[in-house]
Amino acid sequence: MLLERLAEQLAAREAADLRRELRTATSPTAPRQRVRAPDGRERTLRMFCSNDYLGLASDPRLVAAWAEGAQTWGVGSGASHLISGHTAAHVALAQALAALLAPVVPQARALTFSTGYMANLAVLTALGGGDAALFCARLNHASLIDGARLARAPVVLFDTPAELAPLLVGSDAPIKLIVTDAVFSMDGHLAPLAELLALAEAHDAWLVVDDAHGLGVLGPRGAGSLAHLGLRSQRLIAIGTLGKAIGVAGAFVAAHPLVIEALTQLARPYIYTTAAPPALAHTTEVALGLAAGPDGDARRAHLARLQARLQAGLTTLAAARGWRLAPTATPIHALIVGDNATALAAAQRLAERGFRVPAIRPPTVAEGMARLRITLCATHTEADVDDLLEAMA
Ligand SMILES: *Cc1c(COP(=O)(O)O)cnc(C)c1O
């Protein structure tokens, strides 16, 4: 019965153009990558889909750091943080992250996690229990949605600060958490973080910001979206991922010391899982140093030039086709074509020309909002952008 049921469900997805295909890379993450298709055919594709925004994922300096980390620490942590898996490599990484976020969160301390998904579950379940109330942006990432589901607090959704304000006024919950992506990942636009923080401060609430796509890309030293906007408050709980612009893996929460202590004591996704390998923490600390230094500055400047070039080209293209180009502050660019079949056909035709640009479809985005989602990396060249625009035209 189970197998029949699954076969039916999968056939329905396929019929709705919602089937997703696993493609297997056979070379490292880079603008040109070898990819094996489901039929076994292998070829080099021009990649416009990774989140490796600074182009650090295959950087030889980080490969060396990984090897050095493994020489020093071995490959496994052996246990969860609270048992015996917590090492000086994790502490050094957390301190570097706390220093990076110090301009945003006064007295920031940081705690590292194995993935952003787990960091989001941790924050929302540890802080959103009992008599708390969660106010969540409607476009939040799936991991924040799942965290809100797991938390026992009631959840209210909002689209805009104007919609949120009366909800906060009407809530008598003693603990109010406003929860939002900093950069909405399916089109790259920034959340109204300044307005949301002002509301948090006016209504005795806290602002939880998931900066998966802003960290490393936006702000001085790549400190992220909050730093980019010049925001600073003790009421901020900043979450960042380390597998996107930082190029490695993992995530962190930076916040008031008591919040961090509470997560260490209470957050099940922190406590009941094996600590990430210390060699990985070491590599991530080196990556963070690159991202926050002059090398990172140069990469961000190049990326900004590429973003402007691509957005200008896409604007012309969108106007010609009657498609909508989403405004963006980041290397994420979304050309909204509407129905699933059109998006899929466009992505397939680009793939035939050697470009990997994913078609993003429901449930990742709303019905009728299927899109081509193009992401840029600092390892792309201006010629890469021009070639893509030409192929799209
Ligand atoms: C990628 C992403 C996550 C999950 O981070 P991982 O480290 O990949 O688990 C969380 N939130 C947002 C907005 C993301 O884009």
The ligand as a Gaussian input file, in Angstrom:
#p B3LYP/6-31G(d) Opt

LIG

0 1
 C       20.229000      27.880000       2.942000
 C       19.348000      28.520000       3.945000
 C       19.201000      27.990000       5.222000
 C       19.764000      26.663000       5.597000
 O       21.124000      26.714000       5.801000
 P       21.974000      25.357000       5.647000
 O       23.241000      25.666000       6.306000
 O       22.061000      25.107000       4.191000
 O       21.186000      24.293000       6.363000
 C       18.469000      28.698000       6.141000
 N       17.866000      29.860000       5.817000
 C       17.957000      30.382000       4.579000
 C       17.278000      31.671000       4.278000
 C       18.688000      29.721000       3.607000
 O       18.758000      30.217000       2.384000

